[in-house]
């Protein structure tokens, strides 16, 4: 189960490319890809930068003056989709 404290790994076969504010994530091994809109691209970038969903959600909530709970729900949904598609892996608990 994914929570706000879940840590993720980007598989080495996964490529991320930003194109005009939007992005494409491609798993070169499976051929699965996913397009991200501008907000999804920011979510991905903040996850990579901050390391946890909780921190990324705080930044987005402040930047867009949106309730943190709404951002959290949207981000959890996106991360679940990316894990299901094999574009992110959940980091094993230490």
N, C-alpha and C positions, 0 to 999 in steps of 0.2 A: 504494500500500500504506500502510495506517495503522500508525504506530508510536507509542511513548510520547512522541515529540517532535513529532508532527504537530500543527499548529495548525489550528483550525477557524474558519469564519465561519458565523454564523447568518444565513441569507438574510432580507432585509427583509420578505418575504412570510410568514415563519414566526412564529407566535404561540406563546407558552408560557404556560400557566395552571396554577397549583398549586391543587389542590382537596383540602383535608383531608389533607395529607401526600403525596398522589399528584399526578400531573400529566398534562396532555394537551398535546401539541405538534401544531400544525396548520399545514399549508402552505395558505394561503388561495388560492394560484394553482392548485394541482393538486387540492385537496380531500383530499390524503393527510394522515392523522393517526396518531398513535402514543400509546398510553397508557403511562405510566411508573408503576411501583410506588414505594414509599417510597425504596428504595435507588436506583433509576434516577433519581428526582427529585433525590436528593442528588448523584449522579454528574453530572447536568446542571448543577446549581448550582455545584458545585466546579469543573467545567470552565470555566464562564463566569468564576468568580472567580479561579482560579489561572492559566488560560491554557494549561496543558498537561496531558495525561493523567498524566504522571509525578508532578507535584505533587499532583494530585487523588487519585491512587492512594495516595500516602503518607499523606495526611490520613485517608482512609477506612480504611486498614490500621491506623493508630494508634487511630482512634476505635472500631473494632470488634474489635481484637485478632485480625485475620485476616492470614494470610500475604500479603505484598505481591504475590507472583506470582499468587495467586488473584484478588485485586482487579484486577490488571492485565489478566488474561485476560477477566474479566467486563466490564470497562470497554471494552476493545478490541472485544469482540463487540457491545456496545451501540452504540458509535460507528459501526462498520461498518454496522449495521442502519439507523441514522439517516441516514447518507450515502446508502445505497441507496434509501431512501424520499424523498430530496431534502429532508430536514429539517435537514441540516447540509451545508456544503461544506468541502472541504479547502482551506486557504489555500495559494495558490501559493508555492513556494519563492522566497526572495529572491535 
